[in-house]
Amino acid sequence: MTSPGPVLDYAARLDQLQARLRRKKIDALLVGQPENRRYLSGYCAADHGINESAGILLVPARDEPLLLTDFRFREQAERETTLKVVLYNKGLLALLHDLLSQYSVRRLAFESHYTLHSSSLKLAEMAEKHQVELAPLAGLVEKQRLIKSAAEIGLIRSAVALNEAVFRHVFSRLDETMSEIEIACAIEARMREVGAEGPSFNTIVAAAENAALPHAVPTSRRVGKAPMTIDMGLIYKGYCSDMTRNISLGEVDEKYLEIHRLVRRAQQAAVLAVKPGALMKEVDQAARSVIAKAGYGRQFGHALGHGVGLAVHEKPSVSYRSRQKLRAGMIITIEPGIYLSRWGGVRLENMVVVTEDGCEELNRDTTWLDI
């Protein structure tokens, strides 16, 4: 008999959010950002774009939350969430017209960082008719998502292990006649074969000079025996993984070995700097200083890492610009890199969870040069 897996307490999450709304004197919040919606309700439907929503949560500060959606998603919504599902047969604004009065809403908040400007204008027009104050709020639910519960950490740990198993499977079958696109397709197909919902982002496979592009798009070029960067992640039961490996199907020269090992040392230095209370910029600097001292500071131009959870890129940002401190329960990536135009690049990425006295690396797979 298989275990049902970690239990995610949606009711507790909603209770916490409602308490915060009351403190802010907000009567209700509209939640449309897909990961926030899933975090609060368990509803998994995907939007077809920011202009075509699969549903909106109406979270009153003191009453029962509702999931508002249309006929296409009714059955899925009723299966996946215990919230009351209400259909907007005549459109969302027409339904809100009735609900605002029913819930005695006088101050209505919405996710200003996700809502289209055109949608916010229509919402404002409706609010004015009802003499409702519209309150734009950004990052309220995201702040709640910063610290992962034990159940969430367990799911992310499983996502990381599954991601590494996919990499090992595909790595053992790589051939120098394969193209970057063929390798990316093989990785994503294997993800679904082993039970993932799919990739957490479009897989990056970049060989030779293409690896100088941190977010390279796979091409039809054959990888041959050149070094390549593979950046991949998958979604398991809603939670994401993200890792980057650099490999070669042929011999590599001394310059490549030097840079690969340098990036590895930078990554290890950053991992050692991760602990509760440490500033994000201090962790970033731990890796950046290793690379800068070797003369490649200008070739490491992006932040060291980012949070991972229901979204593959979420808060916090582990950046040289960030003044935020790490807290136990955060999960972040550590991914220093060096990129040289017309030569290539190396990036190594692992995920870590911040613990009470340091951190734990969630990845168990070693880098190619350590094998």
Phi, psi and omega per residue, in radians:
M1 nan 2.228 -3.078
T2 -1.458 2.593 3.122
S3 -1.306 2.488 3.115
P4 -1.233 -0.200 3.109
G5 1.554 3.129 -3.094
P6 -1.061 2.528 3.131
V7 -1.691 2.215 3.115
L8 -1.735 2.168 -3.011
D9 -1.600 1.502 -3.114
Y10 -1.163 -0.643 -3.135
A11 -1.076 -0.736 3.128
A12 -1.138 -0.664 3.116
R13 -1.108 -0.764 3.125
L14 -1.151 -0.712 3.107
D15 -1.033 -0.750 -3.139
Q16 -1.125 -0.749 3.133
L17 -1.128 -0.757 -3.124
Q18 -1.114 -0.636 3.081
A19 -1.109 -0.681 3.117
R20 -1.189 -0.656 3.093
L21 -1.093 -0.737 3.132
R22 -1.106 -0.683 3.119
R23 -1.129 -0.566 3.140
K24 -1.535 0.032 -3.128
K25 1.034 0.729 3.056
I26 -1.796 2.275 -3.125
D27 -1.391 -0.571 -3.132
A28 -2.823 2.692 3.127
L29 -2.212 2.359 3.005
L30 -1.651 2.187 -3.114
V31 -2.058 1.979 -3.135
G32 -2.107 -0.252 3.132
Q33 -1.111 2.160 -2.937
P34 -0.971 -0.771 -3.130
E35 -1.191 -0.639 3.080
N36 -1.138 -0.731 3.125
R37 -1.057 -0.771 3.134
R38 -1.201 -0.687 3.140
Y39 -1.027 -0.660 -3.053
L40 -1.570 -0.322 -2.992
S41 -2.303 -0.374 -3.022
G42 1.467 -0.009 -3.137
Y43 -1.313 2.131 -2.924
C44 -1.772 -0.066 -3.040
A45 -1.014 2.523 -3.137
A46 -1.722 2.445 3.013
D47 -1.237 2.619 3.040
H48 -1.501 0.010 -3.129
G49 2.713 2.927 -3.091
I50 -1.140 -0.342 -3.135
N51 -1.700 0.100 3.100
E52 -2.466 1.609 -3.012
S53 -1.468 2.558 3.020
A54 -1.537 -0.025 3.110
G55 2.709 2.776 3.134
I56 -2.263 2.372 2.991
L57 -1.555 2.313 2.952
L58 -1.836 1.930 -3.077
V59 -1.924 1.691 3.052
P60 -1.235 2.707 -3.127
A61 -1.229 -0.435 -3.023
R62 -2.303 -0.080 -3.065
D63 -2.076 -3.133 -3.108
E64 -1.183 2.204 3.077
P65 -1.157 2.683 3.138
L66 -2.190 2.609 2.967
L67 -1.863 2.025 -3.112
L68 -1.753 2.181 -3.127
T69 -2.660 -3.012 3.125
D70 -2.054 -3.139 -2.999
F71 -0.970 -0.626 -3.070
R72 -1.029 -0.530 -3.001
F73 -1.949 0.082 -3.030
R74 -1.016 -0.905 -3.050
E75 -1.141 -0.728 3.117
Q76 -1.079 -0.775 -3.133
A77 -1.065 -0.752 -3.114
E78 -1.195 -0.492 3.087
R79 -1.319 -0.643 -2.916
E80 -1.667 -0.284 -3.099
T81 -2.335 2.662 3.072
T82 -1.588 -0.057 3.119
L83 -1.214 2.695 3.039
K84 -1.188 2.268 -3.119
V85 -1.776 2.201 3.136
V86 -2.135 2.237 -3.111
L87 -1.541 2.433 3.016
Y88 -1.785 1.418 -3.096
N89 -1.145 -0.479 -3.138
K90 -1.897 0.316 -3.141
G91 1.795 2.704 -3.075
L92 -1.087 -0.790 -3.070
L93 -1.127 -0.631 3.111
A94 -1.127 -0.680 3.112
L95 -1.196 -0.754 3.124
L96 -1.070 -0.589 3.108
H97 -0.901 -0.747 3.138
D98 -1.394 -0.697 -3.032
L99 -1.217 -0.583 -3.122
L100 -1.079 -0.670 3.096
S101 -1.262 -0.717 -3.117
Q102 -1.053 -0.664 -3.085
Y103 -1.692 0.095 3.131
S104 0.934 0.816 -3.107
V105 -1.422 2.146 3.050
R106 -1.986 -0.334 3.090
R107 -2.370 1.920 -3.038
L108 -1.942 2.164 3.115
A109 -1.762 2.655 3.067
F110 -2.480 2.804 -3.093
E111 -1.385 1.626 -3.037
S112 -1.173 -0.412 -3.135
H113 -1.372 -0.186 -3.096
Y114 -2.077 -0.424 -3.048
T115 -1.345 2.320 3.069
L116 -1.078 2.570 3.130
H117 -1.024 -0.734 -3.137
S118 -1.091 -0.658 3.121
S119 -1.211 -0.673 3.140
S120 -1.158 -0.582 3.099
L121 -1.158 -0.743 3.101
K122 -1.142 -0.681 3.122
L123 -1.125 -0.728 3.130
A124 -1.118 -0.675 3.127
E125 -1.112 -0.752 3.125
M126 -1.165 -0.715 -3.132
A127 -1.092 -0.672 -3.140
E128 -1.105 -0.687 3.129
K129 -1.089 -0.559 -3.107
H130 -1.674 0.075 -3.081
Q131 0.977 0.757 3.108
V132 -1.846 2.330 3.069
E133 -1.410 2.234 3.129
L134 -1.668 2.220 -3.066
A135 -2.079 1.838 3.075
P136 -1.228 2.238 3.121
L137 -2.256 2.375 3.123
A138 -2.113 2.306 2.964
G139 1.375 0.228 -3.090
L140 -1.148 -0.864 3.137
V141 -1.293 -0.632 3.119
E142 -1.019 -0.632 3.105
K143 -1.111 -0.648 3.100
Q144 -1.157 -0.576 -3.087
R145 -1.362 -0.170 -3.067
L146 -1.000 -0.805 -3.075
I147 -1.687 2.102 -3.095
K148 -1.501 2.462 3.039
S149 -1.331 2.971 3.094
A150 -1.048 -0.647 3.123
A151 -1.142 -0.732 3.117
E152 -1.142 -0.753 3.115
I153 -1.051 -0.678 3.103
G154 -1.097 -0.723 3.128
L155 -1.187 -0.701 3.119
I156 -1.185 -0.664 3.068
R157 -1.024 -0.737 3.111
S158 -1.157 -0.675 3.119
A159 -1.107 -0.702 3.121
V160 -1.140 -0.806 -3.134
A161 -1.082 -0.709 3.127
L162 -1.156 -0.692 3.115
N163 -1.063 -0.760 3.141
E164 -1.173 -0.635 3.105
A165 -1.121 -0.667 3.076
V166 -1.105 -0.784 3.140
F167 -1.048 -0.817 -3.125
R168 -1.077 -0.708 3.137
H169 -1.076 -0.854 -3.098
V170 -1.247 -0.687 -3.138
F171 -1.000 -0.689 -3.104
S172 -1.227 -0.214 -3.094
R173 -2.014 0.153 -3.117
L174 -1.211 2.564 3.122
D175 -2.399 2.465 -3.071
E176 -1.141 -0.245 3.096
T177 -1.459 -0.145 -3.140
M178 -1.293 2.623 3.077
S179 -1.609 2.900 3.077
E180 -1.006 -0.753 -3.140
I181 -1.113 -0.741 -3.139
E182 -1.075 -0.690 3.131
I183 -1.192 -0.758 3.115
A184 -1.065 -0.729 3.126
C185 -1.142 -0.681 3.122
A186 -1.111 -0.695 3.126
I187 -1.117 -0.843 -3.069
E188 -1.230 -0.587 3.071
A189 -1.141 -0.727 3.139
R190 -1.136 -0.627 3.104
M191 -0.956 -0.815 -3.110
R192 -1.247 -0.576 3.124
E193 -1.096 -0.577 -3.075
V194 -1.659 0.112 3.007
G195 1.855 0.126 3.075
A196 -1.336 2.691 3.047
E197 -1.197 -0.408 -3.121
G198 2.584 -3.049 3.099
P199 -1.247 2.596 3.090
S200 -1.448 -0.178 3.022
F201 -2.887 2.940 3.124
N202 -1.168 2.138 -3.075
T203 -1.054 2.372 3.094
I204 -1.780 2.167 2.960
V205 -2.240 2.047 -3.041
A206 -2.376 2.004 -3.102
A207 -1.790 2.645 3.064
A208 0.918 -2.265 -3.050
E209 -1.170 -0.343 3.094
N210 -1.107 -0.409 -3.140
A211 -1.242 -0.118 3.036
A212 -1.309 -0.167 3.125
L213 -1.729 1.912 -3.073
P214 -0.967 -0.624 3.118
H215 -2.039 0.905 -3.120
A216 -1.080 2.560 3.043
V217 -1.730 2.204 -3.118
P218 -0.968 2.455 -3.127
T219 -2.029 -3.118 3.127
S220 -1.512 0.080 -3.139
R221 -1.191 2.492 3.073
R222 -1.280 2.443 -3.076
V223 -1.326 -0.472 3.140
G224 1.005 -2.450 -3.124
K225 -1.839 0.191 -3.115
A226 -1.312 2.657 3.015
P227 -1.058 2.595 3.120
M228 -2.429 2.658 3.050
T229 -1.824 2.274 3.066
I230 -2.127 2.008 3.109
D231 -1.973 2.073 -2.983
M232 -2.543 2.661 3.078
G233 -2.806 2.726 3.140
L234 -2.352 2.940 3.110
I235 -1.959 2.179 3.102
Y236 -2.173 2.026 -3.121
K237 0.877 0.710 3.063
G238 1.630 -0.335 -3.024
Y239 -1.826 2.541 -2.928
C240 -1.761 2.742 2.925
S241 -2.215 2.825 -3.079
D242 -2.774 2.139 3.090
M243 -2.641 2.726 3.101
T244 -2.281 2.341 3.096
R245 -2.240 2.640 3.049
N246 -2.119 2.221 -3.082
I247 -2.403 2.980 3.055
S248 -2.581 2.477 3.084
L249 -1.609 0.043 3.100
G250 -2.383 -3.016 3.101
E251 -1.252 2.555 3.081
V252 -2.002 2.711 -3.098
D253 -1.523 3.065 -3.073
E254 -1.114 -0.610 3.133
K255 -1.092 -0.752 3.132
Y256 -1.125 -0.757 3.117
L257 -1.041 -0.734 -3.140
E258 -1.068 -0.822 -3.072
I259 -1.228 -0.728 3.128
H260 -1.044 -0.812 -3.116
R261 -1.200 -0.558 3.086
L262 -1.137 -0.790 3.118
V263 -1.110 -0.670 3.106
R264 -1.103 -0.738 3.116
R265 -1.129 -0.675 3.109
A266 -1.106 -0.729 3.118
Q267 -1.092 -0.791 -3.127
Q268 -1.124 -0.638 3.114
A269 -1.125 -0.691 3.131
A270 -1.182 -0.720 3.130
V271 -1.030 -0.726 3.137
L272 -1.143 -0.406 -3.117
A273 -1.500 -0.183 -3.085
V274 -1.371 2.124 3.076
K275 -2.903 2.774 3.107
P276 -1.029 2.373 3.136
G277 1.619 -0.310 3.111
A278 -1.216 2.443 3.069
L279 -1.274 2.487 3.101
M280 -0.968 -0.725 -3.086
K281 -1.179 -0.459 3.097
E282 -1.227 -0.676 3.100
V283 -1.165 -0.762 3.084
D284 -1.024 -0.774 -3.098
Q285 -1.144 -0.558 3.135
A286 -1.029 -0.717 3.103
A287 -1.379 -0.732 -3.039
R288 -1.115 -0.634 -3.110
S289 -1.166 -0.611 3.107
V290 -1.098 -0.770 -3.119
I291 -1.243 -0.698 -3.130
A292 -1.136 -0.706 -3.132
K293 -1.113 -0.443 3.116
A294 -1.521 0.004 3.070
G295 1.624 0.200 -3.092
Y296 -2.025 0.397 -3.090
G297 -0.988 -0.705 -3.129
R298 -1.243 -0.272 -3.120
Q299 -1.642 0.102 3.028
F300 -2.094 1.522 -2.946
G301 -1.808 -0.002 -3.138
H302 -1.955 2.978 3.108
A303 -1.147 2.783 -3.087
L304 -1.235 -0.578 -3.072
G305 -3.019 -3.000 -3.056
H306 -2.753 2.865 3.058
G307 -1.276 2.712 3.091
V308 -2.383 2.414 3.094
G309 -2.918 -2.079 3.038
L310 -1.182 -0.460 2.997
A311 -1.925 2.571 -3.121
V312 -1.309 -0.455 3.027
H313 -2.138 1.863 3.097
E314 -2.507 3.047 3.129
K315 -1.146 2.592 0.146
P316 -1.584 2.886 3.012
S317 -1.688 2.122 3.120
V318 -1.589 1.485 -2.935
S319 -2.262 2.734 3.060
Y320 -1.202 -0.208 3.112
R321 -1.667 -0.220 -3.007
S322 -1.430 2.374 3.048
R323 -1.802 0.090 -3.101
Q324 -1.312 2.631 3.125
K325 -1.790 2.602 3.046
L326 -1.267 2.573 3.088
R327 -2.325 2.598 3.115
A328 -1.004 2.368 -3.128
G329 1.746 -0.200 3.042
M330 -1.289 2.550 3.035
I331 -2.127 2.188 -3.061
I332 -2.342 2.831 2.993
T333 -1.691 2.659 2.995
I334 -2.134 1.849 -2.990
E335 -2.461 1.234 3.039
P336 -1.230 2.753 3.119
G337 -2.716 2.786 3.039
I338 -2.270 2.271 -3.048
Y339 -2.271 2.125 -3.101
L340 -2.073 2.076 -3.105
S341 -0.979 2.362 3.104
R342 1.114 0.212 3.058
W343 -2.112 -0.921 -3.098
G344 2.489 -2.771 -3.115
G345 -2.885 2.940 3.094
V346 -2.384 2.221 2.977
R347 -2.341 2.364 3.092
L348 -2.142 2.250 -3.040
E349 -2.342 2.169 2.991
N350 -2.198 2.815 3.067
M351 -1.877 2.489 3.107
V352 -2.308 2.631 2.996
V353 -1.909 2.301 3.126
V354 -1.313 2.213 -3.140
T355 -1.848 -3.108 -3.108
E356 -1.161 -0.454 -3.082
D357 -2.211 0.274 -3.136
G358 2.832 -2.138 3.087
C359 -2.724 2.864 3.062
E360 -2.148 2.219 3.045
E361 -1.313 2.182 -3.127
L362 -1.409 -0.445 3.126
N363 -1.363 2.405 3.086
R364 -1.935 -0.327 -3.133
D365 -1.263 2.364 3.139
T366 -1.484 2.919 3.035
T367 -1.295 2.820 -3.081
W368 -0.985 -0.711 -3.099
L369 -1.283 -0.269 3.119
D370 -1.537 -0.237 -3.065
I371 -1.196 nan nan
